Amino acid sequence: MPTYEYLCHNCGYTFEKFQNISEEPVKTCPKCGQNEVHRLISGGSGVIFKGTGFYKTDYANKPKTDETLKTGTKSKTSSEKT
């Protein structure tokens, strides 16, 4: 659920309200009680990625793991090459 920011044109009070998208916008100011509240347009918040795998550099030149052994693309060690 998003957080919406509101402004009362009567008293200048700004406040935030955590609402469902389908809910009606707030119309009454909690400070002065007038019906002069309007929802503000905001830039929103950015998406936060946590963990690995979200950057181009996370995949480049990664050392071989047990996963590559399961796929059958095992590279030979120096002792196996001779």
N, CA, C and O atoms as a Tinker XYZ file with bonds, in Angstrom:
   328  protein
     1  N      0.846000   -1.180000    0.000000    73     2
     2  CA     0.000000    0.000000    0.000000    64     1     3
     3  C      0.887000    1.238000    0.000000    63     2     4     5
     4  O      1.856000    1.316000    0.755000    81     3
     5  N      0.554000    2.194000   -0.843000    73     3     6
     6  CA     1.375000    3.406000   -0.931000    64     5     7
     7  C      1.038000    4.424000    0.159000    63     6     8     9
     8  O     -0.026000    4.386000    0.776000    81     7
     9  N      1.976000    5.317000    0.366000    73     7    10
    10  CA     1.780000    6.438000    1.271000    64     9    11
    11  C      1.538000    7.670000    0.427000    63    10    12    13
    12  O      2.346000    8.001000   -0.441000    81    11
    13  N      0.427000    8.352000    0.674000    73    11    14
    14  CA     0.080000    9.554000   -0.075000    64    13    15
    15  C      0.338000   10.784000    0.772000    63    14    16    17
    16  O      0.172000   10.746000    1.991000    81    15
    17  N      0.743000   11.870000    0.140000    73    15    18
    18  CA     0.970000   13.127000    0.825000    64    17    19
    19  C     -0.163000   14.082000    0.468000    63    18    20    21
    20  O     -0.564000   14.184000   -0.691000    81    19
    21  N     -0.672000   14.777000    1.480000    73    19    22
    22  CA    -1.792000   15.691000    1.308000    64    21    23
    23  C     -1.418000   17.077000    1.793000    63    22    24    25
    24  O     -0.542000   17.235000    2.644000    81    23
    25  N     -2.101000   18.097000    1.237000    73    23    26
    26  CA    -1.915000   19.479000    1.628000    64    25    27
    27  C     -3.277000   20.121000    1.850000    63    26    28    29
    28  O     -4.171000   19.999000    1.013000    81    27
    29  N     -3.433000   20.802000    2.976000    73    27    30
    30  CA    -4.665000   21.552000    3.247000    64    29    31
    31  C     -4.456000   22.975000    2.744000    63    30    32    33
    32  O     -3.537000   23.662000    3.190000    81    31
    33  N     -5.300000   23.420000    1.822000    73    31    34
    34  CA    -5.182000   24.767000    1.271000    64    33    35
    35  C     -5.706000   25.816000    2.249000    63    34    36    37
    36  O     -5.419000   27.002000    2.085000    81    35
    37  N     -6.456000   25.410000    3.246000    73    35    38
    38  CA    -6.990000   26.355000    4.230000    64    37    39
    39  C     -5.923000   26.758000    5.253000    63    38    40    41
    40  O     -5.708000   27.948000    5.480000    81    39
    41  N     -5.246000   25.770000    5.877000    73    39    42
    42  CA    -4.276000   26.077000    6.934000    64    41    43
    43  C     -2.828000   25.791000    6.543000    63    42    44    45
    44  O     -1.916000   26.133000    7.296000    81    43
    45  N     -2.594000   25.170000    5.382000    73    43    46
    46  CA    -1.236000   24.888000    4.924000    64    45    47
    47  C     -0.607000   23.639000    5.529000    63    46    48    49
    48  O      0.576000   23.372000    5.322000    81    47
    49  N     -1.391000   22.884000    6.268000    73    47    50
    50  CA    -0.893000   21.674000    6.919000    64    49    51
    51  C     -0.649000   20.578000    5.888000    63    50    52    53
    52  O     -1.517000   20.299000    5.062000    81    51
    53  N      0.535000   19.951000    5.933000    73    51    54
    54  CA     0.825000   18.812000    5.062000    64    53    55
    55  C      0.954000   17.571000    5.935000    63    54    56    57
    56  O      1.501000   17.620000    7.037000    81    55
    57  N      0.438000   16.458000    5.420000    73    55    58
    58  CA     0.487000   15.199000    6.158000    64    57    59
    59  C      0.507000   14.037000    5.188000    63    58    60    61
    60  O      0.177000   14.181000    4.011000    81    59
    61  N      0.901000   12.880000    5.702000    73    59    62
    62  CA     0.954000   11.657000    4.904000    64    61    63
    63  C     -0.086000   10.678000    5.413000    63    62    64    65
    64  O     -0.396000   10.644000    6.603000    81    63
    65  N     -0.622000    9.880000    4.498000    73    63    66
    66  CA    -1.624000    8.881000    4.848000    64    65    67
    67  C     -1.290000    7.587000    4.116000    63    66    68    69
    68  O     -1.142000    7.571000    2.895000    81    67
    69  N     -1.175000    6.503000    4.878000    73    67    70
    70  CA    -0.925000    5.169000    4.330000    64    69    71
    71  C     -2.266000    4.583000    3.928000    63    70    72    73
    72  O     -3.073000    4.232000    4.789000    81    71
    73  N     -2.516000    4.473000    2.616000    73    71    74
    74  CA    -3.822000    4.051000    2.104000    64    73    75
    75  C     -3.692000    3.002000    1.010000    63    74    76    77
    76  O     -2.669000    2.890000    0.335000    81    75
    77  N     -4.766000    2.243000    0.863000    73    75    78
    78  CA    -4.889000    1.320000   -0.253000    64    77    79
    79  C     -5.144000    2.143000   -1.509000    63    78    80    81
    80  O     -5.717000    3.230000   -1.430000    81    79
    81  N     -4.730000    1.643000   -2.656000    73    79    82
    82  CA    -4.912000    2.370000   -3.912000    64    81    83
    83  C     -6.391000    2.609000   -4.215000    63    82    84    85
    84  O     -6.747000    3.644000   -4.777000    81    83
    85  N     -7.246000    1.670000   -3.850000    73    83    86
    86  CA    -8.670000    1.778000   -4.161000    64    85    87
    87  C     -9.438000    2.684000   -3.191000    63    86    88    89
    88  O    -10.610000    2.972000   -3.432000    81    87
    89  N     -8.807000    3.141000   -2.101000    73    87    90
    90  CA    -9.488000    4.015000   -1.150000    64    89    91
    91  C     -9.675000    5.412000   -1.721000    63    90    92    93
    92  O     -8.881000    5.874000   -2.541000    81    91
    93  N    -10.740000    6.079000   -1.275000    73    91    94
    94  CA   -10.998000    7.457000   -1.674000    64    93    95
    95  C     -9.962000    8.376000   -1.032000    63    94    96    97
    96  O     -9.527000    8.122000    0.091000    81    95
    97  N     -9.564000    9.437000   -1.727000    73    95    98
    98  CA    -8.612000   10.380000   -1.132000    64    97    99
    99  C     -9.210000   11.072000    0.102000    63    98   100   101
   100  O    -10.426000   11.220000    0.223000    81    99
   101  N     -8.328000   11.485000    1.005000    73    99   102
   102  CA    -8.756000   12.213000    2.199000    64   101   103
   103  C     -9.291000   13.572000    1.766000    63   102   104   105
   104  O     -8.692000   14.231000    0.917000    81   103
   105  N    -10.412000   13.995000    2.343000    73   103   106
   106  CA   -10.999000   15.278000    1.971000    64   105   107
   107  C    -10.986000   16.277000    3.120000    63   106   108   109
   108  O    -11.041000   17.484000    2.884000    81   107
   109  N    -10.915000   15.795000    4.365000    73   107   110
   110  CA   -10.981000   16.665000    5.532000    64   109   111
   111  C     -9.613000   16.756000    6.207000    63   110   112   113
   112  O     -8.952000   15.743000    6.437000    81   111
   113  N     -9.202000   17.975000    6.516000    73   111   114
   114  CA    -7.918000   18.213000    7.180000    64   113   115
   115  C     -8.010000   17.764000    8.640000    63   114   116   117
   116  O     -8.947000   18.140000    9.345000    81   115
   117  N     -7.032000   16.954000    9.102000    73   115   118
   118  CA    -7.060000   16.513000   10.495000    64   117   119
   119  C     -6.717000   17.636000   11.486000    63   118   120   121
   120  O     -6.975000   17.501000   12.682000    81   119
   121  N     -6.141000   18.734000   11.000000    73   119   122
   122  CA    -5.750000   19.835000   11.879000    64   121   123
   123  C     -6.856000   20.877000   12.039000    63   122   124   125
   124  O     -7.214000   21.244000   13.158000    81   123
   125  N     -7.398000   21.353000   10.909000    73   123   126
   126  CA    -8.404000   22.425000   10.990000    64   125   127
   127  C     -9.823000   21.949000   10.730000    63   126   128   129
   128  O    -10.775000   22.663000   11.047000    81   127
   129  N     -9.991000   20.752000   10.160000    73   127   130
   130  CA   -11.323000   20.189000    9.934000    64   129   131
   131  C    -12.027000   20.667000    8.678000    63   130   132   133
   132  O    -13.171000   20.284000    8.431000    81   131
   133  N    -11.374000   21.486000    7.886000    73   131   134
   134  CA   -11.972000   21.995000    6.647000    64   133   135
   135  C    -11.827000   20.982000    5.511000    63   134   136   137
   136  O    -10.946000   20.122000    5.540000    81   135
   137  N    -12.692000   21.095000    4.526000    73   135   138
   138  CA   -12.660000   20.206000    3.354000    64   137   139
   139  C    -11.844000   20.832000    2.226000    63   138   140   141
   140  O    -12.320000   20.955000    1.098000    81   139
   141  N    -10.624000   21.222000    2.539000    73   139   142
   142  CA    -9.747000   21.872000    1.565000    64   141   143
   143  C     -8.479000   21.052000    1.303000    63   142   144   145
   144  O     -7.455000   21.607000    0.904000    81   143
   145  N     -8.543000   19.756000    1.521000    73   143   146
   146  CA    -7.363000   18.891000    1.379000    64   145   147
   147  C     -7.270000   18.353000   -0.046000    63   146   148   149
   148  O     -8.261000   17.929000   -0.641000    81   147
   149  N     -6.042000   18.385000   -0.574000    73   147   150
   150  CA    -5.784000   17.859000   -1.917000    64   149   151
   151  C     -4.545000   16.981000   -1.873000    63   150   152   153
   152  O     -3.576000   17.277000   -1.174000    81   151
   153  N     -4.596000   15.899000   -2.632000    73   151   154
   154  CA    -3.466000   14.971000   -2.711000    64   153   155
   155  C     -2.378000   15.593000   -3.567000    63   154   156   157
   156  O     -2.651000   16.132000   -4.640000    81   155
   157  N     -1.150000   15.517000   -3.091000    73   155   158
   158  CA    -0.013000   16.054000   -3.821000    64   157   159
   159  C      0.573000   14.987000   -4.736000    63   158   160   161
   160  O      0.502000   13.792000   -4.450000    81   159
   161  N      1.146000   15.438000   -5.828000    73   159   162
   162  CA     1.839000   14.531000   -6.743000    64   161   163
   163  C      3.283000   14.454000   -6.281000    63   162   164   165
   164  O      3.949000   15.478000   -6.125000    81   163
   165  N      3.760000   13.249000   -6.065000    73   163   166
   166  CA     5.136000   13.092000   -5.605000    64   165   167
   167  C      5.904000   12.213000   -6.571000    63   166   168   169
   168  O      5.330000   11.542000   -7.430000    81   167
   169  N      7.210000   12.235000   -6.409000    73   167   170
   170  CA     8.082000   11.433000   -7.261000    64   169   171
   171  C      8.084000    9.966000   -6.872000    63   170   172   173
   172  O      8.603000    9.122000   -7.603000    81   171
   173  N      7.506000    9.666000   -5.723000    73   171   174
   174  CA     7.499000    8.277000   -5.265000    64   173   175
   175  C      8.851000    7.886000   -4.707000    63   174   176   177
   176  O      9.770000    8.701000   -4.619000    81   175
   177  N      8.950000    6.658000   -4.342000    73   175   178
   178  CA    10.224000    6.180000   -3.808000    64   177   179
   179  C     10.868000    5.249000   -4.819000    63   178   180   181
   180  O     10.189000    4.628000   -5.637000    81   179
   181  N     12.164000    5.165000   -4.750000    73   179   182
   182  CA    12.892000    4.299000   -5.660000    64   181   183
   183  C     12.811000    2.854000   -5.236000    63   182   184   185
   184  O     12.490000    2.547000   -4.088000    81   183
   185  N     13.098000    1.986000   -6.148000    73   183   186
   186  CA    13.121000    0.562000   -5.870000    64   185   187
   187  C     14.470000    0.220000   -5.261000    63   186   188   189
   188  O     15.508000    0.657000   -5.759000    81   187
   189  N     14.463000   -0.552000   -4.196000    73   187   190
   190  CA    15.694000   -0.939000   -3.532000    64   189   191
   191  C     15.936000   -2.424000   -3.776000    63   190   192   193
   192  O     15.123000   -3.266000   -3.397000    81   191
   193  N     17.055000   -2.733000   -4.408000    73   191   194
   194  CA    17.433000   -4.116000   -4.656000    64   193   195
   195  C     18.413000   -4.540000   -3.583000    63   194   196   197
   196  O     19.407000   -3.856000   -3.341000    81   195
   197  N     18.143000   -5.651000   -2.946000    73   195   198
   198  CA    19.051000   -6.166000   -1.924000    64   197   199
   199  C     19.585000   -7.513000   -2.376000    63   198   200   201
   200  O     18.868000   -8.310000   -2.982000    81   199
   201  N     20.833000   -7.752000   -2.080000    73   199   202
   202  CA    21.433000   -9.025000   -2.452000    64   201   203
   203  C     22.282000   -8.895000   -3.698000    63   202   204   205
   204  O     22.483000   -7.794000   -4.212000    81   203
   205  N     22.779000  -10.018000   -4.182000    73   203   206
   206  CA    23.627000   -9.998000   -5.367000    64   205   207
   207  C     22.804000  -10.358000   -6.595000    63   206   208   209
   208  O     21.671000  -10.829000   -6.489000    81   207
   209  N     23.390000  -10.129000   -7.749000    73   207   210
   210  CA    22.748000  -10.503000   -8.999000    64   209   211
   211  C     22.013000   -9.377000   -9.687000    63   210   212   213
   212  O     21.337000   -9.614000  -10.689000    81   211
   213  N     22.122000   -8.154000   -9.183000    73   211   214
   214  CA    21.398000   -7.044000   -9.779000    64   213   215
   215  C     22.277000   -6.135000  -10.624000    63   214   216   217
   216  O     21.789000   -5.188000  -11.241000    81   215
   217  N     23.550000   -6.419000  -10.650000    73   215   218
   218  CA    24.458000   -5.560000  -11.382000    64   217   219
   219  C     25.195000   -6.357000  -12.441000    63   218   220   221
   220  O     25.394000   -7.563000  -12.293000    81   219
   221  N     25.595000   -5.694000  -13.494000    73   219   222
   222  CA    26.312000   -6.320000  -14.589000    64   221   223
   223  C     27.602000   -6.967000  -14.083000    63   222   224   225
   224  O     27.995000   -8.032000  -14.557000    81   223
   225  N     28.247000   -6.327000  -13.133000    73   223   226
   226  CA    29.514000   -6.844000  -12.624000    64   225   227
   227  C     29.338000   -8.087000  -11.765000    63   226   228   229
   228  O     30.316000   -8.788000  -11.507000    81   227
   229  N     28.129000   -8.380000  -11.318000    73   227   230
   230  CA    27.897000   -9.574000  -10.510000    64   229   231
   231  C     28.020000  -10.851000  -11.340000    63   230   232   233
   232  O     28.235000  -11.927000  -10.782000    81   231
   233  N     27.890000  -10.750000  -12.641000    73   231   234
   234  CA    27.941000  -11.928000  -13.493000    64   233   235
   235  C     29.269000  -12.056000  -14.233000    63   234   236   237
   236  O     29.651000  -13.158000  -14.626000    81   235
   237  N     29.958000  -10.975000  -14.423000    73   235   238
   238  CA    31.184000  -11.006000  -15.211000    64   237   239
   239  C     32.331000  -11.636000  -14.429000    63   238   240   241
   240  O     32.540000  -11.324000  -13.256000    81   239
   241  N     33.061000  -12.513000  -15.078000    73   239   242
   242  CA    34.264000  -13.137000  -14.518000    64   241   243
   243  C     34.023000  -13.800000  -13.170000    63   242   244   245
   244  O     34.860000  -13.714000  -12.271000    81   243
   245  N     32.916000  -14.438000  -13.035000    73   243   246
   246  CA    32.623000  -15.143000  -11.790000    64   245   247
   247  C     33.351000  -16.484000  -11.801000    63   246   248   249
   248  O     33.345000  -17.173000  -12.821000    81   247
   249  N     33.974000  -16.864000  -10.695000    73   247   250
   250  CA    34.670000  -18.154000  -10.664000    64   249   251
   251  C     33.688000  -19.316000  -10.800000    63   250   252   253
   252  O     32.518000  -19.209000  -10.434000    81   251
   253  N     34.184000  -20.407000  -11.327000    73   251   254
   254  CA    33.346000  -21.588000  -11.505000    64   253   255
   255  C     32.942000  -22.168000  -10.155000    63   254   256   257
   256  O     33.749000  -22.223000   -9.227000    81   255
   257  N     31.697000  -22.597000  -10.052000    73   255   258
   258  CA    31.190000  -23.125000   -8.793000    64   257   259
   259  C     30.715000  -24.552000   -8.972000    63   258   260   261
   260  O     30.859000  -25.123000  -10.052000    81   259
   261  N     30.154000  -25.128000   -7.936000    73   259   262
   262  CA    29.606000  -26.476000   -8.007000    64   261   263
   263  C     28.484000  -26.556000   -9.041000    63   262   264   265
   264  O     28.220000  -27.628000   -9.584000    81   263
   265  N     27.830000  -25.445000   -9.314000    73   263   266
   266  CA    26.741000  -25.431000  -10.299000    64   265   267
   267  C     27.267000  -25.774000  -11.690000    63   266   268   269
   268  O     26.589000  -26.458000  -12.457000    81   267
   269  N     28.464000  -25.307000  -12.018000    73   267   270
   270  CA    29.029000  -25.636000  -13.332000    64   269   271
   271  C     29.420000  -27.106000  -13.400000    63   270   272   273
   272  O     29.444000  -27.699000  -14.478000    81   271
   273  N     29.721000  -27.677000  -12.268000    73   271   274
   274  CA    30.041000  -29.108000  -12.250000    64   273   275
   275  C     28.798000  -29.942000  -12.547000    63   274   276   277
   276  O     28.899000  -31.000000  -13.168000    81   275
   277  N     27.648000  -29.486000  -12.118000    73   275   278
   278  CA    26.402000  -30.211000  -12.360000    64   277   279
   279  C     26.012000  -30.180000  -13.830000    63   278   280   281
   280  O     25.389000  -31.117000  -14.332000    81   279
   281  N     26.379000  -29.100000  -14.524000    73   279   282
   282  CA    26.015000  -28.980000  -15.936000    64   281   283
   283  C     26.973000  -29.718000  -16.853000    63   282   284   285
   284  O     26.721000  -29.838000  -18.052000    81   283
   285  N     28.079000  -30.215000  -16.292000    73   283   286
   286  CA    29.008000  -31.001000  -17.106000    64   285   287
   287  C     30.061000  -30.184000  -17.793000    63   286   288   289
   288  O     30.737000  -30.700000  -18.684000    81   287
   289  N     30.236000  -28.945000  -17.431000    73   287   290
   290  CA    31.248000  -28.116000  -18.063000    64   289   291
   291  C     32.424000  -27.897000  -17.123000    63   290   292   293
   292  O     32.945000  -26.788000  -17.003000    81   291
   293  N     32.823000  -28.951000  -16.474000    73   291   294
   294  CA    33.924000  -28.878000  -15.516000    64   293   295
   295  C     35.226000  -28.655000  -16.263000    63   294   296   297
   296  O     35.530000  -29.318000  -17.254000    81   295
   297  N     35.995000  -27.678000  -15.739000    73   295   298
   298  CA    37.302000  -27.461000  -16.354000    64   297   299
   299  C     38.310000  -28.353000  -15.646000    63   298   300   301
   300  O     38.196000  -28.594000  -14.444000    81   299
   301  N     39.285000  -28.838000  -16.383000    73   299   302
   302  CA    40.274000  -29.751000  -15.814000    64   301   303
   303  C     41.320000  -28.963000  -15.046000    63   302   304   305
   304  O     41.700000  -27.859000  -15.436000    81   303
   305  N     41.772000  -29.542000  -13.959000    73   303   306
   306  CA    42.848000  -28.932000  -13.193000    64   305   307
   307  C     44.170000  -29.272000  -13.853000    63   306   308   309
   308  O     44.214000  -30.084000  -14.778000    81   307
   309  N     45.244000  -28.661000  -13.387000    73   307   310
   310  CA    46.547000  -28.892000  -13.992000    64   309   311
   311  C     47.001000  -30.341000  -13.856000    63   310   312   313
   312  O     47.704000  -30.849000  -14.730000    81   311
   313  N     46.613000  -31.013000  -12.779000    73   311   314
   314  CA    47.008000  -32.408000  -12.598000    64   313   315
   315  C     46.230000  -33.352000  -13.531000    63   314   316   317
   316  O     46.733000  -34.412000  -13.903000    81   315
   317  N     45.014000  -32.965000  -13.902000    73   315   318
   318  CA    44.198000  -33.793000  -14.794000    64   317   319
   319  C     44.603000  -33.642000  -16.254000    63   318   320   321
   320  O     44.334000  -34.529000  -17.064000    81   319
   321  N     45.248000  -32.527000  -16.601000    73   319   322
   322  CA    45.611000  -32.267000  -17.997000    64   321   323
   323  C     46.801000  -33.106000  -18.448000    63   322   324   325
   324  O     46.967000  -33.355000  -19.642000    81   323
   325  N     47.610000  -33.534000  -17.524000    73   323   326
   326  CA    48.813000  -34.280000  -17.917000    64   325   327
   327  C     48.563000  -35.753000  -18.069000    63   326   328
   328  O     49.482000  -36.504000  -18.396000    81   327
